[in-house]
Each structure stands twice: as structure tokens, then as C-alpha cells.
Amino acid sequence: MIKKKSFIASFLTLIVIMSGCYSFKGTSIPADSNTFYIANFTVDSYDAPFQLAQEITEKLKDKIRKETRLKYVEVDPDIEFVGKITNFIVSPVAPQNNQVPSANRLEITINVNFIDNKHEKSKWNSNFTFFKDFSKDANFIDVRDKLASEIFDQLSEDVFNRAFTNW
């Protein structure tokens, strides 16, 4: 009986110790990192509408705020993200037998520089790409914002996973 109580006490102690660097949401953030900052994304693609940079910036901020314990600050953050939209392409996809595309595709690529001011070895710079297809009959201007929003949902998930779940 004493061994069982000892085991339970050891197990609970281990859980308390590990909770400082791991959450049950799957995020892995060092215990000494408490703040983050995301510089406004820039547009480095001549076809991308300028306002999309603000949208991806806000989506990433919201995701980190909601899914981590980190607090957003603009001065001396522990973790920083600097990003830009590097590719914004609309292209035809899925040609049929008569070589007429049955759909179009919007593909967006972002480049993100992750800076961990407390852990120098954790820095990285990566490109993230995602796309959405839409009807060949749709007016792109009419569907662009919705498509970009859906793409940015996935891109912010990808950046988040790279930064905080070691994917």
C-alpha cells in the first residue's frame, strides 16, 4: 500500500513539474517564455491585396492568444514573429478532356521568421503554402476574401504548429 501511495505521489509531482512546459492542448512552450509579439505582415507579392497582410497578422495573434498562455506585448517580447506574403497566385486546375479547366485555384505562400529571444537555438525561418480551389465560373473578386480567409486559417494553424508543437 505504501508503494502505491508513493507511486501516485511521484506521478502527481511529475505532472505538476511538466505542466510548466507542456499543456494538454499539445503546445510546448518553455516555462520562462511568457510574452509574444507579431509584427504586421508585409506584402512581397505584387498580386496580393495589401489588406490581406493585416488579416493574416490578426489571425495568428488570435490563435496564439486563444490557445496558449502567452500574453501579447509590443516591447521586449520573449517570442517574436515577422512575416510576409510572398506568393499570391490564381491558376487554372483540373483540366477536363477538352482541356478546359474545371476550377481555379488561389494559392498563398507566407514566409515567417520565428525569433525566440530566450532560446537562441529555437529560431527558424520557414515558408508556408496553402490553396483553395473555386469554380471556374466564379468572379474571383467576389470570392477572393472568403478564400483568403480560409487559407489564412490553415496557414496560421501551420505556423502555430511549427512554433509551439514541434511539427
N, C-alpha and C positions, 0 to 999 in steps of 0.2 A: 504494500500500500504506500509506503514511503517513497519507493522508486517511482510509482505512478504520479504522486504529487510533485516529486522533483522534476519528472519529465514535463508535466503540464506547466510548472513554473518556468522551466527553461524555454519551453516553446513560446509561452506568452512573452517572456523577456525578448526573445528573438524577434517576434512580431513587432513589438514596440520599437526596438532598435532599427529594424528595417523600414518602418513606416516613415522615417525621416528622409529616405531617398527613393522610395517606391510607393506608388499609390495603386489601389486596386483597379483604377481605370487603365492601367498599363503604362502610365507615364513614369519615366525615370529621370528625376531632376535632383541634382546634388542638394543636400540639406542646406548648404551655405549660399545657394542661389535663391534670391527672393524677389527680384525685380526683372522686368524686361522692357525693351523699347523697340518699336518698329518704325524706322524712317519711312516717310512716304515713298512708295514705289515710284519709279520714273518710267517713262515710255521710251524705249530704244528701238522701236519698230515704226516705220513711217505710216503703216496702215492702221495701227491701233488708235482708237479714240482716246484722247487724253484722260477723260473721266474714269476710264477703266482702272487706271493706276490707283486711284483713291478707293475703288471698290475692293480690289484685292488686298490693299493695306488694311481696310476695316474688317474684312472677313477674317484675316489672320489674327488681328488684335482680338476680335470677339471670341474666336476659337480658343486662344490661349487664356483669355480671362475666364471663360466658362469651364475649361477642362483642366486647369492647373491651379495651384495656389499662388502663382506669381502675380505680382502687382505691377501695373503699368506705370512707368515713370519716364520722364524726359531727361533727367540729369543723373549721371553715374549709374546706369543700369548694370546689372550683373550679366544679362544676356541681351544681345542686340541682333536685329535682322535688318539687312539692307537689301533691297530687291529692285528688279526692273523687269518690265515686259519686253522680251527680246524678239518675240515672233508672234505674229497675228496674221494667219493665212486662211483664206477661204478657197477651197478647191473642190472640183467635182470628184465624186466617188461612185463606186459600184456601177460601172458601165454595163448596159444590157447588151443583148445580141446585136442590136443595131448601132452599138457604140455610143448611145445617148446615156449620159449619167442619170441614174435614178434618184440621186441625192447629192447634196453638197455637204461639205464638212468645214466647220470652223475649228481651227487648231491654234491653241495659245501656248506659248512657252514663256516661263519666267525663270530668271536667274536670281538665286538667293545666296547671300553671304551671311553665314551664321557666325557670330562672334561671342564667345564665352569669355568674359573679362576675368573670371575667377579661375578658369581651367583652360589654359592656352592650347592644350592638345586637343580640345574638343571643337576647335574651329573647323569650318568647312565652307565650300562654295559649290553649289550644285544647280543644274538646270532641271526643271520640272515641266513636263508637257502633258497636256490632255486635250481631247477633242470631243465635239458633239456633231452628229450628223443632223441635217434638216432637209425638208422636202425641196426638190429642185424647183418647185412651183412657188415656194415662199419668197417673199420680198425680204432680202437679207436685213435691211434696215429695220423692218418690223420685228424680226426675231433675234437680232443681234444682242440686245441687252439681256434677254432671258437666257440665251445660250451662254453668254459670257459669265453670267451669274452662276449657272450650273457648273461650268468649267472651273470657276474660281472656288466653288465649294470643294471640288475634288483636289484642286491644287493646294488649297490651304490644308486639307487633310494630309496630303503627301508631305508638305513642308513640316507640319506638326509631327508626323510620324518620324521623319528623318531627325528632327531636333530632339524629340522627347521620348521616343520609344526604341531608339537604336535600330531602325529598319534600314 
